[in-house]
């Protein structure tokens, strides 16, 4: 009898010790303020939540879109991945109703909640909401999400002050945090999701009305100077001189859209909710970007076995995801793209390196565990 009770006590003690080392998953609410377009910011946001799920976290999404953005694809893509999402409409930078909604969403999560905001407007709202709900605040800056208050020096000063008030900064690349200390975590991608969403190549090319002999050079990104859209006129002229069978397709939006629309012999696709379809049809992805860091398009191209050529800017040129060419040398960029088509062995080497980089450096599981560690360190 005594031995039996001792065995029961030891068993109960072992169960208690086991329970003590199990850490509950953090309760994380991700907030994004968006114009509704499925650009790189929204796709990085989606993959960050996917990485949370891979790390055993059940993330929630709170997305505020301008009222003009009817039918945004962002919520549906999140729901497709099993992520709960609350959608709000907000038209002004300092929107009291949006702040109140975000505060209520945080309070519903209860004790141990963490707010992870993305982009400038969500930084502003999140700073106020996290203080009201008394929860830790993690923030990720994004290029092209700088729609805060004012312009120029006013915006920079406000943004820097707000960045200094968050509990932890998590950046996808150096140079995005105004010189403040941050955890630099590369963007992640789940290639299985991208492949599931992509149509087969024949259907994708038929969608773009491409003939079997035509080659599709795709620009997929911000139509801005940072995105390299100001080089597209030269790209088109170079392609006309060097390859009669090559066609330039441009997908995206931004301040340089009017100039791109005025270009002849260029297929302007505008804002698209199906980047996977465009990449499935492409022969080469062009990345003449000047903004540092890895673009989502480069990761998606690697997942779909589309070779990419890009300027050797910090974070992209040394990523292994692209055939790197000298910055500002548009002739070298176009020549690199043509070489990827004409030299199958080169294309195969570039693709093998890109797929290896995607697997080693940009897996959702690794990113998710790093983010979970950040949340847990803050008490989430």
C-alpha positions in Angstrom: 0.0 0.0 0.0 2.8 2.4 0.9 4.7 1.6 -2.2 1.5 2.2 -4.2 0.9 5.6 -2.7 4.6 6.5 -3.3 4.2 5.6 -6.9 1.0 7.7 -7.2 2.8 10.7 -5.6 5.8 10.3 -7.9 3.5 10.1 -10.9 1.6 13.2 -9.8 4.8 15.1 -9.2 6.0 14.1 -12.7 2.8 15.5 -14.2 3.2 18.8 -12.4 6.8 19.1 -13.5 5.7 18.4 -17.1 2.9 21.0 -16.9 5.3 23.5 -15.5 7.5 23.5 -18.6 4.7 23.8 -21.1 4.4 27.5 -22.1 1.0 28.6 -23.3 1.1 30.0 -26.8 1.1 33.8 -26.9 -2.1 35.6 -27.8 -1.1 37.9 -30.7 -3.2 40.4 -32.5 -1.6 41.7 -35.8 -2.8 45.1 -37.0 -2.5 46.4 -40.5 -3.7 49.7 -42.0 -4.0 49.3 -45.8 -5.4 50.8 -48.9 -6.8 47.4 -49.7 -4.3 46.5 -52.4 -2.5 43.2 -52.3 1.0 44.7 -52.5 4.2 43.5 -50.8 3.2 45.0 -47.4 0.0 42.9 -47.4 1.8 39.8 -48.5 4.5 40.1 -45.9 1.7 40.6 -43.3 0.0 37.5 -44.4 3.2 35.4 -44.3 4.0 36.7 -40.8 0.7 35.4 -39.6 1.4 32.2 -41.4 4.7 31.9 -39.6 2.9 32.5 -36.3 0.7 29.5 -37.0 3.7 27.4 -37.9 5.1 28.2 -34.4 2.0 27.0 -32.6 0.5 30.5 -32.2 -3.2 31.2 -33.0 -2.8 34.7 -34.4 -5.7 37.1 -35.0 -5.7 39.8 -37.7 -7.2 43.3 -37.5 -7.2 45.0 -40.9 -8.3 48.6 -41.5 -8.8 49.6 -45.2 -9.8 52.9 -46.7 -13.5 52.9 -47.6 -12.6 53.3 -51.3 -11.0 49.9 -51.3 -14.1 47.8 -51.9 -13.5 44.1 -52.2 -10.0 43.9 -50.9 -8.5 40.5 -51.3 -6.5 40.6 -48.1 -9.2 39.3 -45.7 -10.1 36.4 -48.0 -6.5 35.3 -48.3 -6.1 35.3 -44.5 -9.3 33.3 -44.0 -8.0 30.9 -46.7 -5.1 30.2 -44.3 -7.4 29.7 -41.3 -6.7 33.1 -39.7 -9.4 35.0 -37.9 -9.7 38.5 -39.2 -11.6 41.6 -38.2 -12.0 44.3 -41.0 -12.6 48.0 -40.3 -12.9 51.0 -42.6 -10.8 54.0 -41.8 -10.2 57.1 -44.0 -8.1 59.4 -41.9 -4.7 59.0 -40.3 -6.0 59.7 -36.8 -9.3 57.8 -36.8 -10.8 57.6 -33.3 -13.2 54.8 -34.3 -10.3 52.6 -35.6 -8.3 53.2 -32.4 -11.3 52.3 -30.3 -11.9 49.1 -32.4 -8.3 48.0 -32.0 -8.4 48.6 -28.3 -11.5 46.5 -27.9 -10.0 43.7 -30.0 -6.9 43.7 -27.7 -9.1 43.6 -24.5 -11.1 40.7 -25.8 -7.9 38.6 -25.9 -7.5 39.1 -22.2 -4.3 38.6 -20.1 -1.1 37.8 -21.9 -2.1 39.6 -25.2 0.5 41.2 -27.5 -0.1 43.7 -30.3 2.0 43.4 -33.4 1.4 46.4 -35.7 2.6 46.7 -39.3 3.2 50.0 -41.1 3.0 53.6 -40.1 -0.7 54.1 -39.6 -1.0 51.0 -37.6 2.0 52.2 -35.5 0.1 55.3 -34.6 -3.2 53.6 -33.8 -1.3 50.7 -32.1 0.6 53.0 -29.8 -2.6 54.5 -28.5 -4.5 51.2 -28.4 -1.7 49.2 -26.6 -1.4 51.9 -24.0 -5.2 51.9 -23.4 -5.4 48.1 -23.2 -2.1 47.8 -21.3 -0.5 45.2 -23.5 3.0 45.0 -25.0 3.5 46.5 -28.4 5.7 45.0 -31.2 6.0 46.8 -34.5 7.3 46.0 -37.9 8.0 48.9 -40.3 7.3 48.4 -44.0 8.5 50.3 -47.0 5.6 52.1 -48.8 3.4 52.0 -45.6 4.5 55.5 -44.7 1.2 57.3 -44.7 1.3 58.7 -41.2 0.9 62.5 -40.5 2.2 65.2 -42.8 5.2 65.0 -45.1 8.9 65.3 -45.1 10.5 66.3 -41.7 7.2 66.3 -39.9 6.4 62.7 -40.8 9.9 61.5 -40.0 9.9 63.2 -36.6 6.5 61.8 -35.6 7.4 58.3 -36.9 10.7 58.2 -35.0 9.0 59.4 -31.8 6.4 56.6 -32.1 9.0 54.0 -32.9 10.8 54.9 -29.7 7.7 54.1 -27.7 7.1 50.5 -28.8 8.4 47.6 -26.7 10.2 45.8 -29.5 10.9 46.5 -33.2 11.1 43.6 -35.7 12.3 44.6 -39.1 12.6 42.7 -42.3 15.8 44.6 -43.3 18.3 47.0 -41.9 17.6 50.7 -42.6 13.9 50.6 -41.8 14.0 51.6 -38.2 15.4 55.2 -38.1 18.6 53.8 -36.5 16.8 52.4 -33.5 17.7 48.9 -32.2 15.6 46.2 -33.8 15.5 42.4 -34.3 16.2 41.9 -38.0 14.2 38.9 -39.2 14.1 38.1 -42.9 10.7 37.8 -44.5 9.2 34.3 -44.8 7.1 32.4 -47.3 5.2 29.2 -47.3 5.9 27.8 -50.8 3.2 25.2 -50.5 0.5 27.9 -50.2 1.9 29.8 -53.2 2.0 26.6 -55.4 -1.5 25.7 -54.3 -2.8 29.1 -55.4 -0.9 29.2 -58.7 -2.6 27.9 -61.9 -0.6 25.7 -64.3 1.7 27.4 -66.7 -0.5 27.0 -69.8 -3.5 28.5 -68.1 -1.5 31.4 -66.7 0.0 32.2 -70.1 -3.4 32.0 -71.8 -4.7 34.4 -69.2 -2.1 36.9 -70.5 -2.7 36.0 -74.1 0.9 34.9 -74.6 1.8 32.8 -77.6 4.2 29.8 -77.2 7.1 31.7 -78.7 6.7 34.9 -76.6 8.8 35.5 -73.5 7.2 37.2 -70.5 9.4 39.6 -68.6 7.4 40.5 -65.5 7.8 43.5 -63.2 5.8 42.9 -60.0 6.1 45.6 -57.4 5.7 49.2 -56.4 5.5 51.7 -59.2 7.9 54.0 -57.4 11.5 55.2 -57.6 12.4 52.8 -54.7 10.8 50.0 -56.6 12.7 50.9 -59.8 9.6 51.7 -61.9 11.4 54.7 -63.4 13.7 52.2 -65.2 10.9 50.5 -67.1 11.1 52.8 -70.2 14.7 51.9 -70.6 13.9 48.2 -70.0 11.3 48.2 -72.7 13.7 49.9 -75.2 16.5 47.4 -74.4 14.1 44.5 -74.9 12.9 45.9 -78.3 16.5 46.1 -79.5 17.7 42.7 -78.1 14.7 40.3 -78.3 11.7 40.7 -80.7 9.9 37.9 -78.9 10.1 39.4 -75.4 7.1 41.2 -73.8 7.2 43.4 -70.7 4.3 43.0 -68.3 4.0 45.5 -65.4 1.9 44.8 -62.3 1.6 47.1 -59.4 0.6 50.6 -58.4 2.3 53.7 -57.0 3.2 57.3 -57.7 4.8 56.5 -61.1 1.7 54.8 -62.5 0.8 57.7 -64.9 4.2 57.5 -66.5 4.0 53.7 -66.9 0.5 54.0 -68.4 1.9 56.3 -71.1 4.5 53.8 -72.2 3.8 52.0 -75.5 4.2 48.2 -76.1 3.9 47.5 -72.4 1.2 45.5 -70.8 0.1 47.4 -67.7 -1.8 45.0 -65.4 -2.4 47.4 -62.5 -3.2 46.2 -59.1 -3.7 42.5 -59.0 -5.0 40.0 -56.4 -3.3 37.1 -58.1 0.5 37.5 -58.1 0.8 33.7 -58.3 -1.0 33.7 -61.7 1.4 36.3 -63.1 4.5 34.6 -61.9 3.3 31.2 -63.2 3.2 32.8 -66.7 6.5 34.6 -66.4 9.8 33.5 -67.9 11.9 36.1 -65.9 11.1 38.3 -62.9 12.7 41.8 -63.1 13.7 43.4 -59.8 15.3 46.8 -60.5 14.5 47.9 -57.0 16.6 50.3 -54.9 14.9 49.7 -51.6 17.0 47.4 -49.4 15.8 43.9 -48.4 14.1 40.9 -50.0 10.9 41.5 -51.9 8.0 39.1 -51.6 8.0 38.7 -55.4 11.5 37.3 -55.2 10.4 34.6 -52.7 7.3 33.8 -54.7 9.3 33.5 -57.9 11.6 31.0 -56.2 8.6 29.0 -54.9 7.3 28.8 -58.5 10.7 28.1 -60.2 10.8 31.5 -62.0 14.3 32.9 -62.3 14.8 36.4 -61.2 17.3 39.1 -62.0 17.8 42.2 -59.8 20.0 45.1 -58.8 22.6 44.2 -56.2 21.1 46.3 -53.5 21.7 45.3 -49.8 19.6 42.4 -48.8 18.6 41.4 -52.3 21.9 41.2 -54.2 23.4 38.8 -51.6 20.3 36.9 -50.9 20.9 34.1 -53.4 17.4 34.7 -54.8 18.4 36.6 -57.9 21.0 36.9 -60.6 22.5 40.1 -59.3 23.5 42.9 -61.6 25.2 46.3 -60.9 22.7 48.9 -59.5 21.4 51.4 -62.0 22.8 49.4 -64.9 19.5 48.7 -66.7 21.3 47.3 -69.7 23.0 44.7 -67.5 19.6 43.9 -65.9 18.0 43.2 -69.3 21.1 41.3 -70.5 20.9 39.2 -67.3 17.3 38.4 -67.9 18.0 37.3 -71.5 20.9 35.1 -70.4 18.6 33.3 -68.0 16.4 32.4 -70.9 19.1 31.6 -73.5 21.4 29.7 -71.2 19.4 26.8 -69.5 22.4 25.8 -67.4 22.7 29.3 -65.9 18.9 29.4 -65.3 19.0 26.0 -63.5 21.9 27.2 -61.3 20.1 30.4 -60.4 16.9 28.6 -59.6 18.7 25.9 -57.5 20.4 28.7 -55.5 17.1 30.6 -55.1 15.2 27.5 -53.9 18.0 26.7 -51.4 17.9 30.3 -50.1 14.1 30.1 -49.8 14.3 26.9 -47.8 17.2 27.8 -45.5 16.7 31.5 -44.9 13.0 32.2 -45.3 11.1 29.2 -43.9 7.9 30.1 -41.9 8.8 27.7 -39.1 12.1 29.4 -38.3 10.6 32.9 -38.5 7.7 31.8 -36.4 9.9 30.5 -33.6 11.9 33.7 -33.5 8.7 35.8 -33.3 7.3 33.5 -30.6 10.5 34.1 -28.6 10.0 37.9 -29.0 6.4 37.7 -27.8 7.2 35.4 -24.9 10.0 37.7 -23.7 7.4 40.5 -23.4 5.2 38.4 -21.3 2.7 37.4 -24.0 
